[in-house]
Each structure stands twice: as structure tokens, then as C-alpha cells.
Amino acid sequence: MKRFTALLVGLLVIAIPLVACSKKSSVDTSNLESSFKSAEPATQSDVDKAVSSIKAGNYSDAITQLQSVAKKAKLTPEQQQAIKDTIASIQKQMAGMANKAAGDLQKSLPK
């Protein structure tokens, strides 16, 4: 049973990035981008990096970058909300990908 669990976890670790790379991001970044158009250049650059990570499907880097911006920058309430909403969208997307990978994996296992 332990071998089966280890195999299952290993296959999930492999399957999730493959699913993530197989399609473009469905996380909407337009609100985030518009909220930071008038931000300080350094902050705007950090948000642009996060948006690039989102569009590349590199969600963990995007979340890390957005959390960093939220902690260090003086943000307006609109900007804070845009970061929270974007992080929530990323987490929802990641959960959906994990569920799909788990379902695909379960279908492929012998019964």
C-alpha cells in the first residue's frame, strides 16, 4: 500500500506541471494590470513580473511575487484588492489543475 501511495504521489508530481504547461493561463490579469498602471516604477515592474509568470503558467512564482508586492509596497485599497483577487484566481486555477491531474491519473491506473 505504501508503494502505491508513493507511486500515486510521484505521478501527481509529474502530471500537474504537464497539465499546467499544456494550456495557456485562464487567470485574468487585466484588473491587476490596470490597478498598477500609476504605481511607482519598481512596484509596477514587480507586478509586471508576476503577470508574466501568470501568463507563462508559473503560478507559484506569481503568488510569491504578488505577496512580496503586497508586503513591501504602499498600496491603495484597489491595488490590495486586485492582488487578493488575482491570488485567489491563481489558487482556484491550481486546484482545478490538481483535480484534473488526479482524475486523469485515477483513470489511467489499473483497477
C-alpha positions as CSV (number, residue, x, y, z in Angstrom):
1,M,0.0,0.0,0.0
2,K,2.9,2.4,0.8
3,R,4.3,1.7,-2.7
4,F,1.0,2.5,-4.3
5,T,0.7,5.8,-2.4
6,A,4.3,6.7,-3.3
7,L,3.6,5.9,-6.9
8,L,0.4,8.0,-6.9
9,V,2.2,11.0,-5.3
10,G,5.1,10.6,-7.8
11,L,2.7,10.6,-10.8
12,L,0.8,13.6,-9.5
13,V,4.1,15.5,-9.2
14,I,4.8,14.7,-12.8
15,A,1.2,15.2,-14.1
16,I,0.5,18.6,-12.6
17,P,3.3,20.5,-14.4
18,L,2.4,18.7,-17.6
19,V,-1.3,19.8,-17.3
20,A,-0.2,23.3,-16.4
21,C,2.1,23.6,-19.5
22,S,-0.4,22.1,-21.8
23,K,-2.7,25.1,-21.9
24,K,-2.5,28.9,-21.5
25,S,-3.4,30.6,-18.3
26,S,-7.0,31.3,-17.7
27,V,-6.3,33.7,-14.9
28,D,-7.4,37.2,-15.8
29,T,-4.8,39.8,-15.1
30,S,-6.5,42.8,-16.6
31,N,-7.7,44.2,-13.3
32,L,-4.3,43.7,-11.7
33,E,-2.5,45.4,-14.5
34,S,-4.9,48.4,-14.6
35,S,-4.7,48.9,-10.9
36,F,-0.9,49.3,-11.0
37,K,-0.6,51.5,-14.1
38,S,0.1,54.6,-12.0
39,A,2.2,52.8,-9.3
40,E,5.8,53.5,-8.6
41,P,8.1,52.1,-11.3
42,A,9.7,49.5,-9.0
43,T,6.3,48.3,-7.9
44,Q,4.9,48.3,-11.4
45,S,8.0,46.2,-12.5
46,D,7.3,43.6,-9.8
47,V,3.7,43.4,-10.8
48,D,4.7,43.0,-14.5
49,K,7.0,40.1,-13.5
50,A,4.1,38.5,-11.7
51,V,1.8,38.9,-14.7
52,S,4.5,37.4,-16.9
53,S,4.7,34.4,-14.6
54,I,0.9,34.0,-14.6
55,K,0.8,34.1,-18.4
56,A,3.6,31.5,-18.5
57,G,1.7,29.3,-16.1
58,N,4.3,29.7,-13.4
59,Y,1.8,30.2,-10.7
60,S,4.0,29.6,-7.6
61,D,6.4,32.4,-8.7
62,A,3.5,34.7,-9.5
63,I,2.0,34.2,-6.0
64,T,5.4,34.7,-4.4
65,Q,5.9,37.9,-6.4
66,L,2.4,39.3,-5.6
67,Q,2.8,38.5,-1.9
68,S,6.1,40.4,-1.9
69,V,4.5,43.4,-3.5
70,A,1.6,43.3,-1.0
71,K,4.0,43.3,1.9
72,K,6.6,45.9,0.9
73,A,4.6,48.5,-1.1
74,K,2.3,51.2,0.0
75,L,-0.8,50.2,-1.9
76,T,-4.2,51.7,-2.4
77,P,-7.2,49.7,-1.4
78,E,-8.0,49.0,-5.0
79,Q,-4.4,47.6,-5.5
80,Q,-4.7,45.4,-2.4
81,Q,-8.0,44.0,-3.6
82,A,-6.6,43.4,-7.1
83,I,-3.7,41.4,-5.6
84,K,-6.1,39.4,-3.3
85,D,-8.4,38.6,-6.3
86,T,-5.6,37.6,-8.5
87,I,-4.0,35.3,-5.9
88,A,-7.5,33.7,-5.3
89,S,-7.9,33.2,-9.1
90,I,-4.4,31.6,-9.3
91,Q,-5.2,29.3,-6.3
92,K,-8.5,28.3,-7.9
93,Q,-6.7,27.5,-11.2
94,M,-4.1,25.5,-9.4
95,A,-6.8,23.5,-7.6
96,G,-8.6,22.8,-10.8
97,M,-5.4,21.6,-12.4
98,A,-4.6,19.3,-9.5
99,N,-8.1,17.9,-9.5
100,K,-7.9,17.2,-13.3
101,A,-4.5,15.6,-12.9
102,A,-5.7,13.4,-10.1
103,G,-8.8,12.4,-12.1
104,D,-6.7,11.6,-15.2
105,L,-4.3,9.6,-13.1
106,Q,-7.0,7.7,-11.4
107,K,-8.5,6.8,-14.8
108,S,-5.1,5.5,-16.0
109,L,-4.5,3.2,-13.0
110,P,-5.4,-0.4,-13.4
111,K,-8.5,-1.5,-11.5
